[in-house]
């Protein structure tokens, strides 16, 4: 039946998501358009294709017991020199993200895995590119601010073309309802999204 590469994350809603994706591309990151702007809950994880329904059921149970929570991004950070990453910092919602990712990776579930580094919620804006471009990302987004109410998370699958595609949203609460975070709109930011960044 084969394997699939799955990931679980919180989407950064529009217009913030597209704005940060455009900025990531402007710094020369070739992965920018293959990765929706997000806060990772579970990093890329190999699973059997036949286990996807069990993964979805596991995530649905966790979402049903969750509640919407405020998320706020502010300024930049970096994992250099340990890892070639520049990111926008999550300054509100950290404890909720940490709780979620622990529940999702719990040993009793189908997405058990060890992390290479301690969990640190963030939004990547540059990864594995030239140091000068990493410095630009760090400096140019240093004043970035965004906030929204997080009402769901989602399961993604990475295709053979390296593009991540959403399989399903998991709204918090009784399940089956409309996510609190809409696909478009719902994000306040101090930076004006630009089509030409």
N, C-alpha and C positions, 0 to 999 in steps of 0.2 A: 504493500500500500504506500510505502514511502514516508518521507518526513517533510515537515514544514517548519519554517522559522517564524515564530510568533513573538509579539511584543504587546505589552499593555501600557497604555499611557493616558494622560489627561490632555486633551487638545487645547491649545491656546486659541480662543475664539476670534472671529473676525471683528474688526479689521486688523487686530494685533497679529494674528497668525500669519497672514499674507505679508504684512509689513516686515516682520522679523525674517520671514523666508526670503524676501527680496533683498534684505540687508545681508543675509548669509550668502546669497548668490553674489552680491556685489563685492564681497571680500574674497571671492574666487574659490569658494567651497563647492566642489563638483557634486556633492551629495545633496545640496540645498533643495532641489526640486523633487528629489525622490523621498524626502522625509517630511511629512507634515509637522509643523511647529508644535512642540509638545513638552510635557513634563513626564519623564519616564517613571513608570511604576515597576515594570518588569522589563529588563533589557532583552535583546534578541535571545530567544530560547528555542532550541530544537525540540520538536515533539512529533509523535507519530500522527500522520494525517487522520487516522481513525479515532484519535483522542480529542479532536477538536470539539465535538459535541459535549464531551465531559468537561472540557475547559470552559466552554460557554456556560454550562450549568453551574459550575463552580463560581464563575464571575458573577452570574445573575444572583446567586445566593448572597454573595458579599455585598453587591450593590443594594439589594433589598434591605439589608441591615444598616445601610449608610444614610447619612443626611447631607444635604448641600452645605458647602462651607466656603468662606471667602478666600480667594487667592489674590496675592499681590506680588508683582514683579518690581524690582527696583535695582538699578545699577548693574555692574558687571563683576565677574569673578573669573578665575582661571584655575585649572588643575595642573598647569605646567609647574615644574618639569616632569611630574609623574605621568601625566597624560596630556597630549597636545589638544586641549580643549579650552575655548573661551565661552562663557555662558552669561546669560542674564540671570540674576539671583532671584530665587523665590524667598520673599521676606515675610509673607503671611500664607498660611496653609501648610507649612512644613510638617507639623505634627500630624495633620490629617493624612497627608501623602505618605508619611512614614508608617502610620497605622495601616493604611490600605495595602501598601506593598508587602508588609509583613503577613497580613491575612492572605493575600494572593499567593505568596510563595510558601505558605505553610506546608509542613511535611505531610499533612493529611490530604492535600490537594494534588491535582495533576500538573501544577506548574512549579514544583519544588526545584530550587536551584540555589547554589552558592553564588555570592556576588564577588567580583574581582576586587572591588573597593567598597568601603562602607557607603551605605545609601545616603545620597545627598541630592534632594530634588533641585532641579535647575532646568533652564531652557538653553540648549546648545545653539550658539550662533556662529561658531567656527570650529572646525575639527580637522586636524592633520594637514594644515596648509602652511605656507611660508610664515616664518616668525614675524616678518614685517606686516603681513596681512592679519595675523593674530593680534598684533599690537594695535592695528587700526580698529579691529572689531572691539577690543577692550576699551579703547579711548572713545570711539564714536558713539557707543551705546551706553557710556558711563552714566548719562543722565536719564536713561530710559525708565519710564514708569508705566505700569498697566495694572488694572484690577478688574476682577469679575467674580461672580458667584459660580463656583464649580458645582454642577449638578449631575455629573456623569463621568465615566471613564470609558475607554473603548479597547477592543481587541483588534490588533493589526496583524497582517501577514506580509512578509517580504517576498516579492516575486523573483523569478529568475533574472529579471532585469534590474534587480536591487531596489526597486520602488516599493515603498510600504503602502499597503492599501487596507482601508478599514473593513473589517468583517462585520462588526456589530457594536452598537452603543449599549452601555449599561447604566441607565438612569438610577439615581439613588431613590430609595423609598420603596413603595409597594410593587414597583416593577411594571413594565408595560406602558408607562405613561410617557409624556413628552419630556425630554431632558430639560433641566432648568437652564443649561447653557445652550443657547441656540446655535445652529450651524452658521448663521450670519448675524452680526450685530452682538450687542451685549457686552462689549469690552470698552472700558474707558482707558484712555492713554494720554500721556502728555506729549507724545511724538506724533506728528501728522504722518499717516501712511503715505507713501509716495510710489507712483507707478514707475519712476525712473531712477530708483536707487541702485 
